[in-house]
Amino acid sequence: MILSEIISVKRAEVAKRKGQAGLDLLKRSLSSSPIFKSRFKEAISGDGMNLIAEIKKRSPSRGLIREDFRPIEIAADYAVAGAKALSILTDEKFFGGDIRLIKEARKEVNLPVLQKDFVIDEYQIYEAKVAGADAVLLIADILSGEQIRHFRGIIKELGMDALCEAHTEEDLNKALEAEADIIGINNRNLHDFKVDLEITPRLIRHIPKDKIIVSESGIKSYKDVMYLKSLGVNAVLIGEVFMSAGDIVAKVREVMGYR
């Protein structure tokens, strides 16, 4: 129910933006700039467990998560704490995000940025590139296998990486058939927002060893992180537990075991 409402709103939002500034305009704005290769995949592929630290103000399940929301300061805290990449929620209505935060964060910290949104149209991919994103989230639940393959092609052409997210075996099959190289396992069901950390071991056994695997949602402690590492996960995407903390740097180091 929650996901269907988000997608309905997203279609209307994208249609409105396309009416104000068409796809050709976005492409022209990129044509004069060199295409730089993303550092996202490399950043989350290092030895040990790699952190993709998320910046988000609120969510449909929890409502307001961080009242004192200063995204650029949060990005700086994440960099100091040892995060390997940032995930920035850009959905405005449901998560309180803003695509402009990508460019602002990139000015302040030298970390690759994943744009996290509900991508349903190639227009959004070009928006992400213009904003300065290194990677784009593709949610298999809301896309066909052909769309994933098509969007991955555009993302690659633009010098970015695609994080293809799955919650079920059906999602995972679509991502693998589309030759996704970075697989995100979302422990959260986007239809009712319930979280089950056991989704990761359920799906990971079906993922080839040459893929980069990211576990997302429901990760709250060092114990959780070590459990996921033992399964063969390369990176974790964590947001709410950090956004709820008074001292973000200390919380990141506690959860990740960083010194």
N, C-alpha and C positions, 0 to 999 in steps of 0.2 A: 504493500500500500504506500509506504513512504517513498520507495524508489519510483513508482509510477507517477506520483505527484511531482517529484523532482524533475523527471524527464519531461513531463508535460510543460512545466514552467521553463525548462531549459530550451525546449523547441521554440517557445514564444520569444525568449530572450535573444537567441541566436538569429531568428528571423528579423527581429527589430534592429540588431546591430548590422546585419547584412544590408538592410535597407538604408542605413545611415552611412555606411562605408563598405562598399562591395569588395568581393574577394580580389578583384583585379587591383584595387587600390592597395591592399595589403601586399600583394605580390610585387607591385612596383616599388613599394617602400623597402623591400628586401633586395631588389635587383641591383641596387647600387652598393650593397654591403657584401663583403666577403663572407662565405659560409664557413664558420668555424666548427670543427668536430667537437662533439660533446665529450666532457670528461666524466659524465655520470657513471657509465658502466665501469670504467676503470676505478673510479673512486669507491664503488661498493663491492669490488671484487678482491680486495686485499686480504691478506691472511687475518685470521681471527674473525670476530663478529663486527660488522660494519653498521654504523647507525645512520639512518635517514631520519632526521629530526623534523617533526612537523610543526608548522605554525598554523593554528586555527583558533578562532575566537569562540565559536559555538558549534553545536551539532543538533540535528533533529532529536536525537535520543536524550541528550543531557541539557539542552538549552545553552545558556551562557556558561562557558567554561572558565574564561579568564576575564574578569572585569577590568583590570588594569592592563589592557591589551596594547602593547607597544611593540609591534612586529619587528622593527629594525633593531631594537635593543635585544629582542628575543633571538634574532638571527645571530647577533654578535655573541650572545651568551652560548648559543649552540656551538659556534666556531671555537670559542675558548674552551668549552667542555670536551671537545674532541669529535664532534659529529663529522661524518664524511660527506654528507650531502644534506640539502634541505628539501622538505616537501612543503609547498605552499598551497593551501586551499584557496582557490580563486572564485568559488561559487559565492555569490553575494547573499541571496535570499535565505538559504538554509544554513550556511556556515559562516556568514559574516566576512567573507573574503573579498579580495579585490585583485585583479590581474596586475595592477600597477605595482603591487608589493614585490613582484618578481624583479622588476628593474631596480627598485629601491634597495632590495636586499643585495642584489649583485654589486651595487656600488659600495656596500659596506663590508661585505665578507667575500672571501675567495673560495666559495663552495659552490659546486654545481647544484642547480635547482630543478626539482621535479614540479611541473605544474600539475596539481591534483584537482581535477574537475570531472564533470560528466560529459565526455566528448562524444558527440553524436553527428558532427558535421566537420568536414575538412577545414572549414572556415576557422574553427577553434584552434586547429593545429597551427595555422599561419598566425593567428593572434598570439599564440604561445611563443612562437619564434620571434615575432616583433617585440614582444615583452622581454625577451632575453632568456627564456627557459632552455635548459639543457636536455630535458626529458619531458615526456607527456604520458599521462596515465591513460590506458585503454582498458575499459571494463568489459570483459567478455560477456557478462550477463545482459548488457544492453546493446551489444553489437553482434552481427552475424560474422561467421568466419571470413567471408569475403570482405566485409568492411574492415575487419582487423588487418587483413593482409594489405588492403588498399591504403589504409591509414598508416600502417608501418612503412610502406613504401614512401609515402610523402614525408614522414618523420625522418627517415634515413636520408632522403634527398636534401632535406633542410639541415642536415648535420646534427640531428638530435637522436636521442635514444627513446625507445618505447618500453614502458613497464606495463606488461599485459597481465591484468589481474583476474584471478579465478577464485571462485568459492565452492564450486561443485566440479565433479568429473566432466560434466558436459562443457562447462566453461573452459576447463583445462584442455580438453580435446580441441576446442576451437583455437585456443592460443597456440597449441603445439602444431596443429595443421597449418596455421598461418606462419609457422617457423619463427615464433617469438623466441628471442634469446635471453630475455630477462622476464622471469615469471614471478608475479606477486601472488601469494596465497593470502586472501583476505579471510581472516577468522570471523569476520562479521557478516551476517546475512543482511544484505542491503534492503530486503523487503520488510523485515521486522526489527532490524538493528540488534538482534541477539548475537552474543559473542561466544565462541567455543574454540579454545586454543587447540583442541584436538583435530580441527580441520587441517592444520598443517601436516601432521603425520599421516593423515588419511590421504592427502593428495601428493605429498612429496615422493612417495614410493613409485608414482607413475611418471615422474619427471626425469628425463635423461640427465646423466651426470655432467654433460657439457653445458647445461643451462645455469644461469645465475638466478638464485632463488631468494626471494624477499618474503618474509612473514610480516603480515600487517594486522593490526588491531588486537586489543586484549592483552598486550604485553605490559606487565606492570612491575616486574621485579628482576633482580639479577638471576634468581632461580629460573624464571621464565626464559631469560636470554640464554642461559647455559643449556637448558633443555632443548631449545630450538637449535643451538649450535651443535648439539650431539646428534641431531637429525640430519645435519648437512646443510642447514640454512646459511647463506652467505651474508645476509643483511636483515636488519629489522627496521620497520617503519613504526615509530612511536610518537604520539602526540599528546593525548589527553593527560597522561600521568605527569608529563612535564609542564603542560599548560596549567595544571592545577597546583603546581608547586610554588612555594614562596621564593625559594632559591633554585632557579632552573639549573645553573651550573652544577650545584651540589647534587641535585636529583639525577641529572644525566650520569654523573660519575658513579653514583650509588647503583643505579639500575644497570649500567653497562660494565661496571667494574673497572672503569678508567681511573688512572692515578695521575 
